[in-house]
Amino acid sequence: MIKAIAIDDEPMPLNILQRYAQDTDQIELVKTFTSTQAARNFLTENKIDLLFLDINMPAQSGLDFFKSLSDSYMVIFTTAHAEYAVDGFNLNAIDYLLKPYSLDRFKQAITKAGEFYQFRKGNNTNEIFVKADYGITKIPVEEIMLIEAYTDYLKIHRTDKKMVITRMTMNNITKLLPNNFVRVHRSYLIPISKVSQWSSREIILGEHKIPIGKTYHKEVQELLKKTIV
């Protein structure tokens, strides 16, 4: 069962959400919060899969709060303001509930969360699932040439020269990948097995030349030396 929490600065929407959650057997609404700080403290001590998150809150917006989290959570944004929908989906939200929403609309969002949860739960180290192009894309790990980070999204370069663009952080995608994927620069994550050549300053993977960041230099060089037969 999906374990969820809800965060909203107004008690009434939380009460409605609690009532709706009792009508579905797919989720367990573990706790509700009226402040992001209280929710953050709870998340550090408890394993949660899904967040119901109001966007327009006084101390910190739901969008900023979600961006600040280090772990990878599913999120369903809830708000009375339709103009925030694009921002929510840009963060790879499972869904966006516009208040006031019906029980049927709530269940529709929960079904989406359940589908994504099963994808992720059934995942293994041979493949990863990411949200891209308004759907879920499966990528065999052996087909990943490198991962490149931009401000708020990642480019996953494949060995067939195709690319997958997803709204994720480097920290979150690293948790999905096996140990042979190594951060060599703040903007690059690579599979060591695909390195064809390297120097003290850069790494070559196929047609790609990747700089080695100062922060990662020592660890990367030691790992690369271990690959020499």
C-alpha positions, 0 to 999 in steps of 0.5 A, spaced: 500 500 500 502 507 498 504 511 504 502 518 503 502 524 507 498 531 506 500 538 507 496 544 506 495 550 510 488 550 511 484 544 515 478 544 511 482 541 505 485 536 509 479 534 512 476 532 505 482 529 503 482 524 509 475 523 508 476 521 500 482 517 502 478 512 506 474 511 500 480 507 497 484 501 498 490 504 494 493 509 499 494 509 507 494 517 509 499 516 514 498 524 517 496 531 515 500 537 516 499 545 516 506 547 515 512 544 511 517 544 516 513 540 520 512 535 514 520 536 513 521 533 520 516 527 519 519 525 512 526 525 515 524 519 520 519 516 516 518 512 509 513 515 505 511 514 498 506 520 496 505 527 498 499 531 497 501 538 497 498 544 496 502 549 492 499 556 495 502 556 502 504 562 506 511 560 509 514 556 503 510 554 496 509 547 495 513 547 489 519 550 493 518 545 498 518 539 493 524 542 490 528 542 496 527 535 498 533 530 497 529 524 496 524 522 491 517 522 492 511 521 488 507 528 488 500 530 487 499 537 487 493 540 490 491 548 489 485 552 488 489 556 482 489 553 475 495 557 473 500 553 477 498 547 473 504 547 468 509 548 474 506 542 477 507 538 471 514 541 470 516 537 476 514 531 474 507 531 478 503 524 478 497 529 477 494 536 479 488 536 483 484 543 482 480 545 488 474 543 489 475 536 486 470 530 487 471 523 489 472 521 482 477 526 480 481 524 487 480 516 485 483 518 478 489 521 481 490 515 486 490 510 480 495 514 476 500 514 483 498 506 483 501 505 476 507 509 477 508 506 484 508 499 481 512 501 475 518 503 480 516 497 485 518 492 480 524 495 477 531 492 478 538 494 476 537 492 469 532 498 467 530 504 470 523 508 469 522 515 469 517 520 467 518 523 460 513 526 455 507 526 459 508 518 460 513 513 463 519 511 459 523 505 461 530 505 459 535 499 460 541 501 464 546 498 459 543 503 454 545 509 458 551 512 455 551 518 460 546 523 464 547 530 463 544 535 468 541 542 467 538 547 472 531 543 473 532 537 468 536 531 466 538 529 459 539 521 459 544 520 453 543 513 450 547 509 446 543 509 440 544 517 440 537 518 442 535 522 448 530 522 454 529 528 458 526 528 465 525 533 471 529 529 476 535 531 480 542 528 479 541 525 487 534 522 485 536 518 479 543 516 482 539 512 487 535 508 481 542 506 478 547 501 480 554 502 483 558 503 476 555 509 475 559 515 478 558 522 478 565 525 475 562 533 475 556 536 478 553 536 471 555 529 469 553 522 471 557 516 467 557 508 467 565 507 468 564 501 464 563 505 457 569 510 458 574 509 452 579 514 454 581 519 459 586 524 462 587 528 468 582 533 465 577 529 461 573 522 460 571 520 453 565 516 452 564 514 445 563 521 441 562 525 448 568 528 452 566 529 459 570 534 464 572 531 470 570 536 476 575 538 481 571 536 487 570 529 484 577 528 481 581 524 486 575 519 487 574 518 479 581 517 477 582 512 483 576 508 480 578 509 473 585 506 475 582 500 477 579 498 470 586 497 467 587 490 466 
